[in-house]
Structures are given as C-alpha cells and as structure tokens.
C-alpha cells in the first residue's frame, strides 16, 4: 500500500521559513519522480517544485530562489525548504510521487501552509 505522509505545514509570519516533509512508503523510492504541488480552494493544483529520480530539479517561477526541493534515499523522504514566505504562498501543499516507467502517480493528504502579513 502506497502512502505519502506530509508534515511541516503551519502558520508563519511573512518573511519566515518552513520545511515540508513527505515520507513515502510502499514504493521503490528510486523509481519515482517526486514533486510538491499547491492548491487553493476552487483552483487547480499547480506544481511548485519537482525532483526527478536522477536528481534534476525544476521549480515554478514563484518558487525559484526561495524554495529548495531535496530527497533523501535513506529515509524515502522528499523535502521542500521554503524561505522568504509571503502571504501569497498560503495554500494546501501536496506531495506527489510518479513512477518513472508507467507514470502511475500517488498523492499525499496535503498540509496547510498559512503565511500571515
């Protein structure tokens, strides 16, 4: 059974930092590209940052220079370090795992990030 368990969300003041974690189980971690998405109520889920099984990374323009995505193969965990947070970053953040061969994808339950001004 595949599980993606996110943690690390919360309330932070503008300019602050948070680190989101996503612990994966039930998958061969090295065979999955991992990503973080965000979603506001009534809006489509959008990519924030991704890290491939190869280690290459990509970021949404809004995340470049402020967010860093990393993955730890020892713990099967992907992280999103978020700095210089702004109220516009407020959303529910979701972890995604996508198999590099068959493209099957899984989602975590989401973690709320709220940035106060």
LUMTORNU-972561 format. One line per 3 residues: number of its first residue (from 1); for each residue x negated, y, z negated of N, C-alpha, C. Coordinates in nm, 4 decimals, decimal comma. Layout:
BEGIN
NUM) X:Y:Z:X:Y:Z:X:Y:Z | ...
// end
This chain:
BEGIN
1) -0,0852:-0,1193:0,0000:0,0000:0,0000:0,0000:-0,0886:0,1241:0,0000 | -0,0640:0,2112:0,0977:-0,1439:0,3323:0,1102:-0,0925:0,4375:0,0129 | -0,1838:0,4979:-0,0580:-0,1484:0,6089:-0,1470:-0,2473:0,7220:-0,1305
4) -0,1949:0,8417:-0,1199:-0,2758:0,9625:-0,1219:-0,2237:1,0460:-0,2380 | -0,3072:1,0666:-0,3372:-0,2644:1,1361:-0,4577:-0,3394:1,2676:-0,4692 | -0,2654:1,3758:-0,4540:-0,3252:1,5092:-0,4604:-0,3210:1,5628:-0,6021
7) -0,4164:1,6477:-0,6312:-0,4199:1,7170:-0,7590:-0,5002:1,8449:-0,7418 | -0,4932:1,9299:-0,8431:-0,5740:2,0509:-0,8423:-0,4995:2,1783:-0,8104 | -0,3742:2,1670:-0,7707:-0,2973:2,2873:-0,7442:-0,2641:2,3599:-0,8729
10) -0,2081:2,4793:-0,8580:-0,1702:2,5558:-0,9754:-0,1524:2,7015:-0,9436 | -0,1486:2,7794:-1,0493:-0,1317:2,9237:-1,0387:-0,2661:2,9916:-1,0623 | -0,3012:3,0809:-0,9724:-0,4288:3,1517:-0,9832:-0,4071:3,2962:-0,9386
13) -0,4876:3,3844:-0,9914:-0,4778:3,5246:-0,9507:-0,5491:3,5463:-0,8186 | -0,5087:3,6505:-0,7513:-0,5731:3,6882:-0,6258:-0,7229:3,7050:-0,6474 | -0,8008:3,6486:-0,5556:-0,9452:3,6501:-0,5672:-1,0028:3,5287:-0,6366
16) -0,9170:3,4480:-0,6956:-0,9611:3,3296:-0,7675:-0,9873:3,2105:-0,6784 | -1,0194:3,0994:-0,7427:-1,0551:2,9768:-0,6710:-0,9777:2,8581:-0,7259 | -0,9592:2,7608:-0,6398:-0,9030:2,6318:-0,6788:-0,9722:2,5240:-0,5972
19) -0,9785:2,4049:-0,6542:-1,0263:2,2908:-0,5777:-0,9191:2,1829:-0,5783 | -0,8719:2,1514:-0,4606:-0,7745:2,0441:-0,4448:-0,8473:1,9124:-0,4220 | -0,7894:1,8066:-0,4776:-0,8440:1,6724:-0,4580:-0,7357:1,5814:-0,4019
22) -0,7776:1,4866:-0,3224:-0,6863:1,3867:-0,2675:-0,7559:1,2519:-0,2769 | -0,7080:1,1689:-0,3663:-0,7653:1,0359:-0,3845:-0,6881:0,9360:-0,3000 | -0,7593:0,8666:-0,2134:-0,6966:0,7716:-0,1222:-0,7182:0,6286:-0,1689
25) -0,6155:0,5476:-0,1557:-0,6272:0,4049:-0,1852:-0,5441:0,3279:-0,0831 | -0,5802:0,2013:-0,0647:-0,5069:0,1188:0,0305:-0,5508:0,1371:0,1744 | -0,6564:0,2139:0,1964:-0,7092:0,2331:0,3315:-0,8602:0,2128:0,3296
28) -0,9141:0,1838:0,4489:-1,0594:0,1835:0,4628:-1,0979:0,3271:0,4934 | -1,1456:0,3956:0,3929:-1,1618:0,5405:0,3980:-1,2453:0,5856:0,5174 | -1,3471:0,5085:0,5502:-1,4382:0,5480:0,6579:-1,3727:0,5431:0,7954
31) -1,2566:0,4816:0,8068:-1,1869:0,4704:0,9339:-1,0752:0,5747:0,9481 | -1,0776:0,6722:0,8612:-0,9730:0,7741:0,8632:-1,0315:0,9142:0,8706 | -0,9715:0,9949:0,9575:-0,9925:1,1383:0,9533:-0,9011:1,1929:0,8444
34) -0,9530:1,2868:0,7669:-0,8779:1,3414:0,6543:-0,8538:1,4902:0,6760 | -0,7382:1,5356:0,6360:-0,7047:1,6765:0,6572:-0,6207:1,7290:0,5426 | -0,6215:1,8601:0,5330:-0,5307:1,9315:0,4447:-0,4382:2,0184:0,5304
37) -0,3113:2,0124:0,4979:-0,2100:2,0949:0,5620:-0,1406:2,1785:0,4555 | -0,0695:2,2795:0,5025:0,0114:2,3606:0,4135:0,1505:2,3771:0,4736 | 0,2452:2,3997:0,3864:0,3817:2,4179:0,4350:0,4595:2,5088:0,3420
40) 0,5226:2,6071:0,4022:0,6132:2,6957:0,3297:0,7562:2,6495:0,3551 | 0,8473:2,6824:0,2650:0,9875:2,6414:0,2834:1,0426:2,6883:0,4173 | 1,1017:2,5980:0,4904:1,1628:2,6320:0,6183:1,0661:2,6480:0,7327
43) 0,9388:2,6204:0,7081:0,8398:2,6364:0,8138:0,7742:2,5034:0,8443 | 0,7074:2,4991:0,9598:0,6368:2,3775:0,9979:0,5089:2,3618:0,9171 | 0,4732:2,2380:0,8979:0,3466:2,2101:0,8317:0,2334:2,2497:0,9259
46) 0,1309:2,3159:0,8726:0,0208:2,3597:0,9572:-0,1132:2,3181:0,8988 | -0,2063:2,2925:0,9893:-0,3383:2,2468:0,9489:-0,4157:2,3581:0,8806 | -0,4799:2,3228:0,7712:-0,5702:2,4145:0,7017:-0,7146:2,3785:0,7330
49) -0,7486:2,2518:0,7146:-0,8853:2,2058:0,7371:-0,8844:2,0554:0,7584 | -0,9793:2,0095:0,8385:-0,9912:1,8669:0,8637:-1,1358:1,8237:0,8608 | -1,1576:1,6992:0,8222:-1,2921:1,6415:0,8259:-1,2793:1,5012:0,8830
52) -1,3519:1,4783:0,9898:-1,3436:1,3502:1,0580:-1,4268:1,2446:0,9853 | -1,4069:1,1213:1,0273:-1,4876:1,0135:0,9707:-1,6345:1,0355:1,0015 | -1,6622:1,1041:1,1093:-1,8008:1,1356:1,1464:-1,8616:1,2445:1,0599
55) -1,7756:1,3178:0,9902:-1,8233:1,4277:0,9067:-1,8011:1,5653:0,9672 | -1,7652:1,5715:1,0949:-1,7419:1,7020:1,1556:-1,6163:1,7648:1,0955 | -1,6158:1,8944:1,0908:-1,5085:1,9671:1,0231:-1,4465:2,0716:1,1149
58) -1,3241:2,1044:1,0882:-1,2591:2,2155:1,1558:-1,1682:2,2861:1,0575 | -1,1480:2,4147:1,0827:-1,0711:2,4983:0,9921:-0,9739:2,5867:1,0693 | -0,8614:2,6139:1,0047:-0,7746:2,7176:1,0567:-0,8468:2,8515:1,0421
61) -0,8124:2,9452:1,1286:-0,8785:3,0758:1,1218:-0,8644:3,1387:0,9836 | -0,7502:3,1194:0,9211:-0,7250:3,1804:0,7898:-0,8128:3,1197:0,6805 | -0,8650:3,0013:0,7066:-0,9452:2,9303:0,6065:-1,0959:2,9491:0,6269
64) -1,1356:2,9881:0,7462:-1,2786:2,9995:0,7757:-1,3458:3,1005:0,6844 | -1,4581:3,0583:0,6286:-1,5342:3,1461:0,5413:-1,4868:3,1475:0,3969 | -1,3690:3,0915:0,3717:-1,3176:3,0903:0,2345:-1,2964:2,9498:0,1798
67) -1,2610:2,8572:0,2679:-1,2321:2,7193:0,2248:-1,3389:2,6250:0,2766 | -1,3644:2,5195:0,1997:-1,4583:2,4162:0,2413:-1,3971:2,2793:0,2152 | -1,3957:2,1975:0,3193:-1,3456:2,0610:0,3041:-1,4634:1,9652:0,2982
70) -1,4566:1,8725:0,2048:-1,5603:1,7701:0,1911:-1,4934:1,6361:0,1605 | -1,5715:1,5306:0,1787:-1,5207:1,3980:0,1455:-1,6285:1,3189:0,0739 | -1,5845:1,2366:-0,0193:-1,6752:1,1543:-0,0983:-1,6388:1,0087:-0,0744
73) -1,7285:0,9360:-0,0086:-1,7011:0,7971:0,0251:-1,7084:0,7052:-0,0964 | -1,7793:0,7448:-0,1988:-1,7902:0,6609:-0,3192:-1,6574:0,6542:-0,3939 | -1,5829:0,7627:-0,3902:-1,4560:0,7676:-0,4638:-1,3339:0,7733:-0,3714
76) -1,3566:0,7669:-0,2407:-1,2464:0,7757:-0,1443:-1,1609:0,9002:-0,1673 | -1,2282:1,0107:-0,1841:-1,1597:1,1353:-0,2167:-1,1996:1,2447:-0,1189 | -1,1026:1,3242:-0,0807:-1,1290:1,4419:0,0001:-1,0941:1,5654:-0,0827
79) -1,1760:1,6670:-0,0690:-1,1601:1,7882:-0,1480:-1,1375:1,9083:-0,0571 | -1,0687:2,0068:-0,1119:-1,0581:2,1359:-0,0460:-1,0929:2,2424:-0,1495 | -1,2114:2,2986:-0,1350:-1,2533:2,4084:-0,2218:-1,2011:2,5373:-0,1611
82) -1,1212:2,6093:-0,2371:-1,0608:2,7327:-0,1882:-1,1104:2,8494:-0,2726 | -1,1663:2,9480:-0,2061:-1,2195:3,0663:-0,2734:-1,1513:3,1903:-0,2184 | -1,1661:3,3005:-0,2916:-1,1092:3,4283:-0,2486:-0,9630:3,4127:-0,2102
85) -0,8893:3,3467:-0,2940:-0,7496:3,3184:-0,2634:-0,6666:3,4454:-0,2619 | -0,5686:3,4444:-0,1745:-0,4806:3,5588:-0,1555:-0,3363:3,5121:-0,1717 | -0,2464:3,6044:-0,2043:-0,1053:3,5639:-0,2165:-0,0530:3,4921:-0,0912
88) -0,1081:3,5259:0,0239:-0,0650:3,4612:0,1485:-0,1030:3,3149:0,1541 | -0,1904:3,2710:0,0665:-0,2292:3,1291:0,0621:-0,1288:3,0457:-0,0164 | -0,0332:3,1085:-0,0781:0,0678:3,0371:-0,1556:0,1489:2,9447:-0,0663
91) 0,1512:2,8162:-0,1025:0,2224:2,7153:-0,0270:0,2107:2,5816:-0,1003 | 0,2784:2,4830:-0,0470:0,2528:2,3453:-0,0880:0,1473:2,2894:0,0069 | 0,0441:2,2291:-0,0510:-0,0663:2,1744:0,0278:-0,0568:2,0223:0,0270
94) -0,0706:1,9655:0,1476:-0,0563:1,8216:0,1654:-0,1851:1,7607:0,2202 | -0,2152:1,6458:0,1711:-0,3277:1,5665:0,2215:-0,2766:1,4720:0,3302 | -0,3553:1,4565:0,4344:-0,3200:1,3674:0,5447:-0,4372:1,2768:0,5771
97) -0,4061:1,1510:0,6013:-0,5067:1,0538:0,6462:-0,4596:0,9959:0,7781 | -0,5455:0,9977:0,8791:-0,5093:0,9457:1,0111:-0,6132:0,8463:1,0579 | -0,5668:0,7271:1,0896:-0,6568:0,6214:1,1348:-0,7210:0,6590:1,2676
100) -0,8510:0,6431:1,2782:-0,9217:0,6882:1,3977:-0,8973:0,5967:1,5174 | -0,8438:0,4764:1,4931:-0,8215:0,3821:1,6041:-0,6770:0,3830:1,6512 | -0,5843:0,3594:1,5589:-0,4446:0,3504:1,6002:-0,3634:0,4768:1,5720
103) -0,4263:0,5763:1,5129:-0,3667:0,7073:1,4837:-0,2509:0,7019:1,3846 | -0,2327:0,5876:1,3170:-0,1344:0,5850:1,2087:-0,1731:0,6883:1,1037 | -0,0732:0,7599:1,0542:-0,1009:0,8686:0,9611:-0,0178:0,8549:0,8346
106) -0,0748:0,9039:0,7270:-0,0091:0,8998:0,5965:-0,0200:1,0362:0,5306 | 0,0781:1,0653:0,4441:0,0822:1,1932:0,3743:0,0859:1,1725:0,2243 | 0,0262:1,2674:0,1531:0,0426:1,2724:0,0096:0,1722:1,3423:-0,0266
109) 0,1953:1,3554:-0,1556:0,3212:1,4121:-0,2030:0,3187:1,5643:-0,2071 | 0,2020:1,6222:-0,1939:0,1894:1,7677:-0,1946:0,1558:1,8222:-0,3315 | 0,0846:1,9330:-0,3307:0,0518:2,0027:-0,4552:0,0730:2,1522:-0,4330
112) 0,1384:2,2147:-0,5281:0,1738:2,3553:-0,5135:0,0552:2,4451:-0,5484 | 0,0282:2,5390:-0,4593:-0,0714:2,6432:-0,4851:0,0025:2,7772:-0,4857 | -0,0105:2,8499:-0,5945:0,0528:2,9805:-0,6061:-0,0523:3,0834:-0,6441
115) -0,0630:3,1879:-0,5617:-0,1605:3,2933:-0,5847:-0,0837:3,4214:-0,6165 | -0,1070:3,4743:-0,7344:-0,0382:3,5966:-0,7758:-0,1220:3,7186:-0,7421 | -0,0544:3,8270:-0,7124:-0,1262:3,9504:-0,6753:-0,1602:4,0339:-0,7983
// end
